[in-house]
Amino acid sequence: MIESGDIFATPNNSLIGKLARKLIRPYNDRFHYGLVWENLGDGYLILESVGKGIAVGRLSFYDGQDVKFYRVDCPSELRYSAPYALTKHGRSKYDYLLILRIIVQGLWTVFKNLLKGEGIHPIRAEDLSWARDNSFVCTEAVDEAYKMVGVSIIPYGVCPIPAAFRQAELEGRISEQKRS
């Protein structure tokens, strides 16, 4: 059963999504992340960061799509509080600069490895520099919501990209849930 504070994630089959799956480890077929906020009885209210920034929507926007759900390993009171905490950033913009920085850093890392004769090998979230600011891509928003209530899904200083969420799953900080 889905609960407030659960994370939802969808895949992305665009060129960027395909490149991310090829070049970044651990492998993750999920790309867009958001938070389940509230069960309204006829559906769920969600919070996510989209092109305009932090937005309120409905889970039904994703009907017919491949959606997976994850639960953070923390007390239910903190899970319930995380979406409310994220509303403090309700007017924050989308972090287009981070997307550009990830692309540039990724290409630079590949180039450096080629120059060293190491060939092309996968990049990890820890390989990317990242600084917390007041703009959020979808993964940053989810991680920030939990950090605001004292729960660390992704370690401080690690770039909160989809692969970092997969690493959190592998390490038991989040676990996949069935929708029911």
N, C-alpha and C positions, 0 to 999 in steps of 0.2 A: 504494500500500500504506500503510495506517495504521501510524503509529509512536507510540511512547511520547512524550508531550508534545504531540501534535497536539491541536487544539481541535475539539470538536464543537459544533454549533449547531442549534437547532430553532426553528421559527416559533411564534408565539402568536397565535391568532385571537380572544382575549378582547377585551373593550372596551379594556383598557389597551394591548394589542398593536396594535389598530387605531388608537387615538389616537396612539401613538408613531409609527406609520408615516406618519400624516397631518401631525403637528406637528414632527417632529424630522428633521434632515438631517445627513449624507446618508441617503437612503432605505435602509432595511435590512429585509428580510423575516425576518431571524433575530431571536430574542428571548432564548432561554435558551442559555447557554454552559457548557461544562465541559471537562475535560481527559481525554484518553486516558492511562491510567497504564501498563498492562501488558497484553501479549498472553498470555493464559492457555492458548492452544492451542484451547480450545473457545469462546473469546470474549474480550472485552476488559474489564479492570477500569477503572473510571472514577472521577474525583473531580469533585464538583460542589457548589455551594451551593444547597440547597433550603430549604424552610420551617423546618427544624430547624437549619440551618447547614451546615458542611462535611460531606459524606457520601461514603462509598465505595459504589459500585454497580457495575452491569454495563451495558455498552452495549446488551445485549439488552433492557434495560428499554424501549428506544426502537425495537424491531423494529416494522416496519410504519409508522413515522413518517418524515416528511421531515427527514432529518438531513444536514447538510453538514459537511465536514471542512476544516480549515485548518491550514497548517503555518507556524510562525514562522520568519522568515528569520534564523537564527542557527546556530552550530555544533550538530551533533547531540548532543554531550555536554551542552550546556546545555538542549536540548529534553528530553532524557532525565532531567535533574536537576530540572526544574521541578515535576513532580507530587510528587516526594519532598520538595522544599522546602515545598510547600503543606501537607504533613502536619504541619508545625510549628504550623499553625493548626487542627489537627484537632478541637479542641473549641470553635472559634469559633462564635458564634451567627449567625443570618441577620440582615441589616441592614435591618430593616423601617423604621427611621428614615430611611435614605437614600431608600427608595421614597417615603415621605411628603414628604421635602425636595424630591425631583425634581418631584413633582406640584405642590407649592406654588410652587416656583420657576418651573416652566413656566407655571402659571396667572398668576403675578405678571408674568412677562415678556410674555405675551400682553396682559394688562391695560395695562401700561405702554405697549406699542406702540400699542394702541388709543387711549389718552389722548393720545399724541403725534401721532395722526392717521396712523400708518404702516400701519394695518390689521393683519391676522393674517399673519405670515410665519413660516417654519420656525425652530425653535430648533436650535442646534448644541451639542454636548457642552461646548465651550469657554464657552458662555453660562451654564453651571450651576456654582455653587460646590460644592466637594467637599473633604473632609478625610479623610485616611487614618485608620482606626481598627482595632479588632480584631473587627469584625463585617463580614460580606461578603454582598453579593448575588452572583449567579452570575458576572457580568462582572468584578466586583472580584476575586473569587477567582482567576480565570484570569490577570488582569493582575498580581495580587500574586505568584502563583507565578513568573512570569517576571521580575518586578522583583527577587525574592529571589535569582535567579541572575545578575542584572546585565543583563537584557534588557528594554528598554522597548517594549512593544507600543503602549501609549497614553502620550503624554507626561505627565510629572509635572504634577500640578495640574489635569489635564483629567478631568472626571467619566467614569468608565469605563462608559458606557452602550452598548447595542448599536450605535448610530450611530458611536461612536468606533472600534469594531472594523471597521465598514465603511470608515471613513476610513483605518484602518491598512491595510486591503486595497488601497484605491485608491492609497496611497502606497508599497505594496510591502513593508510590514513583515510581512504575512501573505499567504499565497496559498491558494486553494482546492485541495484534493486530491481525487482520486477514491478511493473506498473499496477497490476491487479485491477 
